[in-house]
Amino acid sequence: MSIDNVRRHRALVLKGGTVVDGTGAARFVADVRIEGERIAAVGAHLETQDSDVLGVAGKIVAPGFIDVHTHDDQILLAAPQ
């Protein structure tokens, strides 16, 4: 499901995934509710009424992670010698 699909619907619940939150805390199984482009809730047995539901059991869910991978070639453009 693409982010465009998430934008069109009120909410998406990722059901039963293994949550790794990046804090160093132990992994845990939970649901993650996304409303628009924001994480609205993380917890057990979240409400799914009026939501799209995507079963993610056995998958890692990492809410809030930002992909910061980049290749900064600006130095090559500024000083190509």
Backbone torsions as a table, in degrees:
resi	resn	phi	psi	omega
1	MET	NA	129.2	-177.3
2	SER	-87.7	165.5	177.8
3	ILE	-63.2	-28.0	176.7
4	ASP	-62.2	-38.5	176.9
5	ASN	-65.1	-38.0	179.0
6	VAL	-64.3	-40.7	-179.0
7	ARG	-64.0	-31.3	-176.9
8	ARG	-76.5	-22.2	-174.3
9	HIS	-111.4	156.5	-178.9
10	ARG	-65.0	-42.1	-176.6
11	ALA	-153.3	155.1	173.5
12	LEU	-131.5	129.8	176.1
13	VAL	-111.5	120.1	172.5
14	LEU	-86.9	113.7	-167.9
15	LYS	-100.1	122.0	168.3
16	GLY	75.4	25.3	179.0
17	GLY	-83.4	164.3	174.9
18	THR	-89.3	111.7	-174.3
19	VAL	-86.9	126.9	171.7
20	VAL	-118.7	109.9	-170.5
21	ASP	-95.6	-0.8	175.4
22	GLY	82.2	2.5	-179.2
23	THR	-90.7	-9.3	-174.1
24	GLY	95.6	-6.7	177.2
25	ALA	-68.5	159.7	178.4
26	ALA	-62.9	148.8	174.4
27	ARG	-62.1	152.1	176.4
28	PHE	-149.8	153.1	178.9
29	VAL	-87.7	129.7	-178.2
30	ALA	-161.0	172.2	171.7
31	ASP	-99.4	151.6	176.2
32	VAL	-126.9	122.6	179.6
33	ARG	-101.1	127.4	179.6
34	ILE	-116.0	126.6	176.1
35	GLU	-120.0	117.8	-174.0
36	GLY	66.0	-122.4	179.0
37	GLU	-109.2	18.0	-175.4
38	ARG	-123.3	148.0	173.0
39	ILE	-78.6	119.3	-176.9
40	ALA	-95.3	-30.1	-177.8
41	ALA	-162.7	150.4	172.2
42	VAL	-133.8	124.9	179.9
43	GLY	175.6	179.3	-179.9
44	ALA	-82.5	137.3	171.9
45	HIS	54.4	51.2	178.8
46	LEU	-67.4	152.2	178.4
47	GLU	-60.2	133.8	-179.4
48	THR	-116.7	-1.8	179.6
49	GLN	-60.6	137.7	-179.0
50	ASP	61.6	28.7	-180.0
51	SER	-131.2	153.8	165.8
52	ASP	-81.3	144.4	-178.7
53	VAL	-123.4	131.1	177.3
54	LEU	-122.3	114.8	178.2
55	GLY	-72.6	123.2	-177.6
56	VAL	-126.2	24.6	178.1
57	ALA	-56.2	135.7	-178.9
58	GLY	83.8	-1.2	179.5
59	LYS	-109.2	153.6	174.9
60	ILE	-86.8	132.1	175.0
61	VAL	-117.8	125.3	-176.7
62	ALA	-121.9	76.6	-176.7
63	PRO	-64.8	135.4	175.2
64	GLY	88.5	-8.6	178.2
65	PHE	-67.5	143.3	176.7
66	ILE	-118.7	132.2	178.1
67	ASP	-77.3	107.2	-178.3
68	VAL	-102.0	11.1	178.8
69	HIS	-65.6	127.7	-179.3
70	THR	-150.3	157.8	172.4
71	HIS	-120.0	106.7	-177.0
72	ASP	-92.7	99.3	-179.5
73	ASP	-97.6	10.1	-178.3
74	GLN	-56.0	-38.2	-179.6
75	ILE	-61.3	-34.7	177.9
76	LEU	-68.8	-34.8	179.1
77	LEU	-75.6	-37.1	-177.8
78	ALA	-76.3	-35.2	-176.7
79	ALA	-141.6	74.7	-173.8
80	PRO	-67.4	-11.4	-178.0
81	GLN	-69.7	NA	NA
